[in-house]
Amino acid sequence: MRSIFSCCWTAGLLVLALAAPSWGQDPFVGRIILVNDGQVAKDIGLADADVAKLKEFIDHRLVEAQTLMNATKTAPAAEREAKLAEFLAESEKQGLELL
Protein backbone atom coordinates (compact mmCIF):
# COMPACT_ATOMS: atom_id res chain seq x y z
CA MET A 1 0.00 0.00 0.00
CA ARG A 2 2.70 2.43 0.99
CA SER A 3 4.75 1.80 -2.17
CA ILE A 4 1.66 2.44 -4.32
CA PHE A 5 1.12 5.72 -2.49
CA SER A 6 4.79 6.67 -2.97
CA CYS A 7 4.62 5.90 -6.69
CA CYS A 8 1.43 7.94 -7.09
CA TRP A 9 2.92 10.80 -5.08
CA THR A 10 6.08 10.85 -7.20
CA ALA A 11 4.05 10.62 -10.41
CA GLY A 12 1.90 13.54 -9.26
CA LEU A 13 4.97 15.66 -8.57
CA LEU A 14 6.36 14.80 -11.98
CA VAL A 15 3.11 15.80 -13.68
CA LEU A 16 3.12 19.11 -11.81
CA ALA A 17 6.74 19.78 -12.71
CA LEU A 18 6.19 19.00 -16.38
CA ALA A 19 2.94 20.94 -16.67
CA ALA A 20 4.12 23.98 -14.72
CA PRO A 21 5.98 25.73 -17.55
CA SER A 22 2.71 25.99 -19.45
CA TRP A 23 1.25 27.76 -16.41
CA GLY A 24 4.22 30.09 -16.26
CA GLN A 25 5.07 29.09 -12.72
CA ASP A 26 6.57 26.03 -11.11
CA PRO A 27 5.09 25.06 -7.72
CA PHE A 28 8.59 24.80 -6.22
CA VAL A 29 10.72 27.48 -7.89
CA GLY A 30 8.10 29.87 -9.23
CA ARG A 31 8.55 31.93 -12.35
CA ILE A 32 12.29 31.35 -12.33
CA ILE A 33 11.49 28.16 -14.22
CA LEU A 34 10.91 30.34 -17.28
CA VAL A 35 14.68 30.63 -17.69
CA ASN A 36 14.48 27.15 -19.22
CA ASP A 37 12.78 28.77 -22.21
CA GLY A 38 15.66 30.10 -24.29
CA GLN A 39 13.49 32.79 -25.82
CA VAL A 40 12.47 34.14 -22.42
CA ALA A 41 16.09 34.23 -21.28
CA LYS A 42 17.03 36.06 -24.47
CA ASP A 43 14.10 38.50 -24.21
CA ILE A 44 15.07 39.58 -20.71
CA GLY A 45 18.74 39.80 -21.63
CA LEU A 46 20.21 37.04 -19.48
CA ALA A 47 23.81 36.12 -20.20
CA ASP A 48 24.61 32.45 -20.74
CA ALA A 49 26.45 32.39 -17.41
CA ASP A 50 23.34 33.69 -15.62
CA VAL A 51 21.15 31.12 -17.32
CA ALA A 52 23.56 28.36 -16.29
CA LYS A 53 23.56 29.56 -12.65
CA LEU A 54 19.78 29.69 -12.57
CA LYS A 55 19.39 26.25 -14.12
CA GLU A 56 21.78 24.79 -11.55
CA PHE A 57 19.83 26.56 -8.80
CA ILE A 58 16.53 25.20 -10.17
CA ASP A 59 17.89 21.65 -10.21
CA HIS A 60 19.12 22.02 -6.63
CA ARG A 61 15.80 23.44 -5.38
CA LEU A 62 13.80 20.70 -7.10
CA VAL A 63 15.84 18.08 -5.23
CA GLU A 64 15.17 19.99 -2.00
CA ALA A 65 11.47 20.14 -2.92
CA GLN A 66 11.35 16.36 -3.22
CA THR A 67 12.84 16.12 0.26
CA LEU A 68 10.30 18.61 1.59
CA MET A 69 7.39 16.76 0.00
CA ASN A 70 8.60 13.44 1.42
CA ALA A 71 9.00 14.98 4.87
CA THR A 72 5.52 16.51 4.88
CA LYS A 73 3.48 13.85 3.10
CA THR A 74 1.82 12.76 6.33
CA ALA A 75 1.34 16.29 7.66
CA PRO A 76 -2.06 17.98 7.57
CA ALA A 77 -2.84 19.66 4.24
CA ALA A 78 -2.75 23.16 5.72
CA GLU A 79 0.73 22.56 7.12
CA ARG A 80 1.97 21.12 3.80
CA GLU A 81 0.57 24.10 1.88
CA ALA A 82 2.16 26.57 4.30
CA LYS A 83 5.56 24.90 4.03
CA LEU A 84 5.26 24.77 0.24
CA ALA A 85 4.34 28.47 0.08
CA GLU A 86 7.34 29.30 2.26
CA PHE A 87 9.59 27.12 0.10
CA LEU A 88 8.34 28.78 -3.10
CA ALA A 89 8.85 32.29 -1.71
CA GLU A 90 12.36 31.39 -0.63
CA SER A 91 13.12 29.86 -4.04
CA GLU A 92 12.04 33.02 -5.84
CA LYS A 93 14.00 35.21 -3.42
CA GLN A 94 17.19 33.16 -3.78
CA GLY A 95 16.80 32.92 -7.55
CA LEU A 96 16.50 36.69 -7.91
CA GLU A 97 19.56 37.15 -5.70
CA LEU A 98 21.58 35.15 -8.21
CA LEU A 99 20.98 37.87 -10.78
Buried (B, 14 or more C-beta within 10 A) or exposed (E): EEEEEEEEBEEEBEEBBEEBBEEEBBBBBBBBBBBBEEEBBEEEEBEEEBBEBBBEBBEEBBEBBBEBBEEBEEEEEEEBEEBBEEBBEBBBEBBEEEE
